[in-house]
Amino acid sequence: MTGRDEAYWAKPVRTLTVRTVPADAVNANVAGRRVAGAAQGFGQLWHKRFRVRLDGARVSPQEVIRVWKDRFGDFWPKGARVFLPAAGIAPGEIGLINAGVPGAPTFATGILVIYADDVSFSFISPEGHPFTGPITFSAFDDDGTTVAEVEEFTRASDPLWELLMILPFVGGKIQNGQWVGTLGNLAAHWGAAADVETRIVCLDRGRQWSQAKNVWHNAGIHSAIHAIGAPLRRVARRVD
């Protein structure tokens, strides 16, 4: 790794530290957690790739990534928000993710930016997130047309997430639909048709039972516990 390349990578950390938290964000299941790669996950290993060609848009890969970094949360489908620090998407920065539906506890998790340059950036998630492993957002030139891409090498992090991920409504519609919707919104920003190409391959159908214990970090369970404890935390703050 050259000195120039090193600047694009996050420095190794043992556990995550959240420095600033927006007033309207739920900060849970990130601080103090370790990051989890695919080797630390439980479920089947998947390679997923989503692509959209920005046909007719006179925009370079560098400009696509610049705008994608600046407005990352704006391109997400409704129902989820990402809170990024002032530095934005840069190596070593941590974002908070809040998702859910009205009337239900907010699902809280986050991401660590492990890599970022002018044509790509990559995230990895903390323990308890629905999946473990890296996810990369990139753009490249294909014979004069810019193509935007989302690619992941991931496993469900624990048995409960694996059970949900194999259900078509969750794994097939919600998780994959997140990136199809994101790329569709990205294409629409430049007036391109949202014809998203999807390629999903199972690389390993085995499950890593040694990682079943990851369920103790399940962010869904801990988000519900966090929501139940909210009234007590408000009372404690008033007493202080």
N, C-alpha and C positions, 0 to 999 in steps of 0.2 A: 504494500500500500504506500503510495507516494504521499508527500506532505499535503499536496493539493487534494488528493482523494480523501485523506483523513479528515479534512475540514467538513466533508459532506456527511460524515457519520457521527452519531451520538456517542458520547463517552459511556463506557460500561457503568451500570449502577446496580447496587445490590437490591435496593427497594426504591419505590417511587416517592417523590416528595412534591406535593402540590403547593406552590408558593402563593398564588392569588386565586381567590374564588369569587366570581361574580355574585351579586346579591340574589339573583333569581336562579342560581344553579344549585342543584343538590350535589354536594361533594361526599360521595361514599364509594367504597370498593376500589379506591385508587391509591390513596396515600398509605404507605407502609406495605403495599403489595409488591411482589416480585413480578417481572414480566414473564410471559409463558410462550415459549416457542412450540412448534408442532411436536417436538419430541416429548414435551411435557403434557400433551393432551391425551384424551381417553379414546375418542371415537375414530371412525374410519378416516383415512387421510384423503383429502380431495385437492385436485388442482382445478381451479375455476378461472376462466378468462372471459371478460366481457369487453367488447370493442364497438366503437361507433366511428364511422367515417364522416368527417365534416365536409361532405361534398358541397362544393360551391362557395365555401367559406375561405376567404383569403386571409388565413391566420396561420402563423408558424407554431410548431410544437412548443417553443419557448413561451410564446404569448399565451397559449392554452394553459400551460402549467402555472404561469404567473397569475392569471385570473383564477384558476382553480384553487391555488393556495390562498389567495386573498378572499375568496368568497366560498370557501369549501362548504360551509353549512348551508348556504343559500341554494346549493344544487341538490341537497338531500331531499327526498320525498317528505311529505308532511308526516308528523308524528314523532320526529326525533330532532334534537338540537345538539350542537356541539359548541362548547365554549373553549376558545383558544386564547392563550396569553397574548399580550401585546406584541410579542415577537412573531406571532403567527406560526406557520408551519416551517420550523427550522430544526435542525438536528438537536435532540435532547429536550425539546419542549414537550409539555404534557397537556393534553386536552381532556376536558370532561364531557361525557356524553350522557344526556338525559332523554329518555324515550318513554312512551306509554300512551294511554288513552285517558280521556277525562273520566274522573271517578275512580281510577285505579292508582295504586302506588307508582311513583316515578321509578322506572328502571334506571339505575345509575351505574355507570362504568366509565371507562376512559381509554385513552390511547397514548403511547409514547412514540414520538417521531424518531425513528432510528436512522433515517437517511433522507436527504433532500438536496437536489441539485436543480439545474435549470430546465430539465426535461422529465423529472420524475421525483416522487417522494414515497416513503414507505412508513407504515405504522406497524406496531406490535402492541398487543393488549396485555392488561394485567391479569393475574390469577382471578378466576371467577367469571370472566367474560364468556359469552356463549361459545367462542371458538378460540383456539390457540394457533399461533403461526403468523407469518408476515403477510401483509397485504400491500400491494404496490400500485400506485397511480402514475401513469406515464402518458406521454404523447410522442409520436414519431411521424416522420414523413414517409408516405407510400406513393411514389411516383407522382409527386406534386400535390397530393392530398394529405392533410394532417389527420391522423387517427388517434383517438383518445382511448385509453385502456385501463381497466381495473383487473388485477391478477392476484389470486391468493393461493397459498399452499397451507391448508388449515385442517384441523380436527376439532370436533366438539370437545369442550374442555372436560366434561364429566358425564356420568351416565344419564343424568336428568336432561342436560342439554342435548345429548345424543338422541335420546328418546324423542325430543321435540324436533330435532333436525331431520329425522327420517320421516316425519309427518309431512305430506305434500304441502299443506297449508302454511307450515312454518319454514322448513328448509327450502322447499321449492318456490314458495311464493313470497314470503316475507324477507328472508335473508337474501336470496338471489335477486328478488325484486328491488331490494334496496339499491343495488348497483345498476340494474337495468334502468331504474327510474333516475338515478343520478346522471348516468350518461345521456339519457334522453333530455334531461334538463340542461345539461352542458351543451348538447348539440343545438337545442332550441335557442340558447343564448346567442349563437352565431347564425341562426336562421337555417340550420341544416336539418334534414329529415332525421327523426329519431329511430333509425333502423339498427337496433343493437344486436350484434352477433354474440351468441353465447356458446361457450365450449366448456363442458363439465366432465371431468374424468376422475374416477375413483382409483387412486394409486395404491391403496392398501385397504383391503376390506376387513382386516383384523382390528380388534379393539385391544387397547393397552390396559388390561385389568389392574396392573400395578398402579395406574393413575386414577383409579376409581375414587380414591380418597379426595380428589379435587372437589368433590361435591361439598366439602366443608367450606369452600371459598365461593360457592355459587352466588353470583351477583344478584340473581333474581330473588333468592331466599333472603339474602342480606338487605336488599332494597326494601322488601316487605317489612323486615324487622326494623329498619331505619325509619320507615313511615309510621309504624306503630309507636315508636319511641318519640316521635316529634312533639306531642303535647308535653311530655315530661321534660324535654330539653327546653321548651319555651318557659315552663314554670321555673326551671333551674336558672335560666338567664334573668328572669324577673327578680328572683331571690338575690342573685349576685349584685 
